[in-house]
């Protein structure tokens, strides 16, 4: 009986050893998965940050283009009015007369260019706003990627923790089985020895 108890105990120990090896493998896999998740998240965030920086640069360029276009329109307006004044003056028209039609002409020319300037500024602001929105979206997506990477890493590591719980449970069961087997084996052995002694005693009395 004791021999069978030892065999049973050894089997339980081997079961625990197998569980330990399995846990170590799962833990290593969980750590590798967690590292991979964090690395992928950091890479994706870097891409979004780069795209956000490019979009911000495009927004600045859009404003700069609008500014240069406005300056160009203002210069064209001055030239247009200057040429008109010269032509009218050459024709003998008093361009400084307040009641003369040339002043109305100059105001109309300035008004037309003012409308173009206003439109140019509006389109520049719209382009800049669009690029800034794109930059903000990329930054938000980058932060989301980083957060999801952390969550995936935590999930992977929690799988390793669950494996540890299973290992502890299996170990506890194995220890209980070992104790029961050994106790049962020795109890059986003691019972057998006691029976033998009683049989020997009975034989002596009979003789």
C-alpha positions in Angstrom: 0.0 0.0 0.0 2.8 2.4 0.8 4.4 1.7 -2.5 1.2 2.6 -4.3 0.9 5.8 -2.3 4.4 6.8 -3.3 3.6 6.1 -7.0 0.4 8.2 -6.6 2.4 11.0 -4.9 5.0 11.0 -7.6 2.3 11.3 -10.3 0.8 14.3 -8.5 4.3 15.9 -8.3 4.9 15.4 -12.0 1.5 16.9 -12.7 2.5 20.0 -10.7 5.8 20.2 -12.6 4.0 20.0 -15.9 1.7 22.8 -14.7 4.7 24.9 -13.8 6.3 24.4 -17.2 3.0 25.3 -18.9 2.6 28.4 -16.7 6.1 29.6 -17.5 5.5 29.2 -21.2 2.2 31.0 -21.0 3.8 33.8 -18.9 6.6 34.2 -21.5 4.1 34.3 -24.3 1.9 36.9 -22.4 4.9 39.1 -21.8 6.0 38.9 -25.5 2.4 39.7 -26.6 2.3 42.7 -24.2 5.6 44.0 -25.5 4.4 43.6 -29.1 1.2 45.5 -28.3 3.0 48.4 -26.7 5.6 48.5 -29.5 2.9 48.5 -32.2 0.9 51.2 -30.4 4.0 53.4 -30.1 4.8 53.0 -33.8 1.2 53.8 -34.8 1.2 56.9 -32.5 4.5 58.0 -34.0 2.9 57.9 -37.5 -0.1 59.9 -36.4 2.1 62.4 -34.7 4.1 62.8 -37.9 1.0 63.2 -39.9 -0.3 65.8 -37.4 2.9 67.8 -37.7 2.6 67.7 -41.5 -1.0 68.9 -41.3 0.0 71.7 -39.0 2.7 72.8 -41.4 0.1 72.8 -44.2 -2.1 75.0 -42.1 0.7 77.5 -41.7 1.5 77.4 -45.4 -2.2 78.0 -46.3 -2.2 81.1 -44.2 1.1 82.2 -45.7 -0.2 81.6 -49.2 -3.3 83.7 -48.4 -1.2 86.5 -47.0 1.0 86.6 -50.1 -2.0 86.5 -52.4 -3.6 89.4 -50.5 -0.3 91.4 -50.8 -0.4 90.6 -54.6 -4.0 91.8 -54.9 -3.2 95.0 -53.0 -0.3 95.7 -55.3 -2.4 95.1 -58.4 -5.1 97.4 -56.9 -2.5 100.2 -56.5 -1.2 99.7 -60.0 -4.7 99.6 -61.5 -5.7 102.8 -59.8 -2.4 104.4 -60.6 -2.7 103.5 -64.3 -6.3 104.7 -64.4 -5.3 108.1 -62.8 -2.5 108.5 -65.4 -4.7 107.7 -68.3 -7.4 110.1 -67.1 -4.9 112.8 -66.3 -3.4 112.4 -69.8 -6.9 112.9 -71.2 -7.3 116.2 -69.3 -9.6 114.9 -66.6 -9.1 116.4 -63.1 -8.8 113.2 -61.1 -8.7 115.2 -57.8 -12.1 116.8 -58.3 -14.3 115.5 -55.5 -17.4 115.8 -57.7 -15.8 114.1 -60.7 -16.6 110.6 -61.9 -13.0 109.4 -61.7 -13.2 109.2 -57.9 -16.2 106.9 -58.3 -14.2 104.8 -60.7 -11.3 104.5 -58.3 -13.7 103.5 -55.5 -15.3 100.8 -57.6 -11.8 99.5 -58.5 -10.8 99.4 -54.8 -14.2 97.8 -53.9 -13.6 95.0 -56.5 -10.2 94.2 -55.1 -11.4 94.4 -51.5 -13.9 91.7 -52.3 -11.1 89.5 -53.9 -8.9 90.1 -50.8 -11.7 89.2 -48.4 -12.4 86.0 -50.4 -8.7 85.1 -50.4 -8.5 85.5 -46.7 -11.6 83.4 -46.2 -10.3 80.6 -48.4 -6.9 80.7 -46.6 -8.6 80.5 -43.2 -10.8 77.6 -44.4 -7.7 75.7 -45.7 -5.9 76.3 -42.5 -8.9 75.2 -40.4 -9.1 72.0 -42.5 -5.5 71.2 -42.0 -5.6 72.0 -38.2 -8.7 69.7 -37.9 -6.8 67.0 -39.6 -3.8 67.5 -37.3 -6.1 67.4 -34.3 -7.6 64.2 -35.5 -4.2 62.6 -36.0 -3.1 63.6 -32.5 -6.3 62.1 -31.0 -5.9 58.9 -33.0 -2.3 58.7 -31.8 -3.4 58.9 -28.2 -6.1 56.3 -28.8 -3.6 54.0 -30.3 -1.4 54.4 -27.3 -4.3 53.7 -24.9 -5.5 50.7 -26.8 -1.9 49.3 -26.9 -1.8 49.6 -23.1 -5.2 47.8 -22.8 -4.0 45.0 -25.1 -0.8 44.6 -23.1 -2.8 44.6 -19.9 -5.2 42.0 -21.3 -2.2 39.8 -22.4 -0.7 40.0 -18.9 -4.0 39.3 -17.2 -4.0 36.0 -19.2 -0.7 35.2 -17.5 -2.2 36.0 -14.1 -5.1 33.7 -14.8 -2.7 30.9 -15.6 -0.9 31.5 -12.3 -4.2 31.2 -10.5 -4.8 27.9 -12.3 -1.3 26.7 -11.3 -1.9 27.6 -7.7 -5.2 25.7 -7.7 -3.7 22.7 -9.4 -0.8 22.7 -6.9 -3.1 22.8 -4.0 -5.1 19.9 -5.3 -1.9 18.0 -5.9 -0.6 18.6 -2.4 -3.9 17.4 -1.0 -3.8 14.3 -3.2 -0.2 13.6 -2.1 -1.2 13.9 1.6 -4.2 11.7 1.2 -2.3 9.1 -0.7 0.5 8.9 1.8 -1.8 8.9 4.7 -3.9 6.2 3.2 -0.8 4.2 2.3 0.6 4.3 5.8 -2.8 3.6 7.3 -3.2 0.6 5.2 0.3 -0.6 6.0 -0.3 -0.1 9.7 -3.5 -2.0 9.5 -1.8 -4.9 7.7 0.9 -5.1 10.3 -1.6 -5.0 13.1 -3.5 -7.8 11.5 -0.4 -9.9 11.2 0.5 -9.4 14.8 -3.0 -10.4 15.9 -2.8 -13.5 13.7 0.6 -14.4 15.3 -0.8 -13.9 18.7 -3.8 -16.1 18.0 -1.5 -18.8 16.7 0.6 -18.7 19.9 -2.4 -19.0 22.1 -3.6 -21.9 20.1 -0.3 -23.7 20.5 
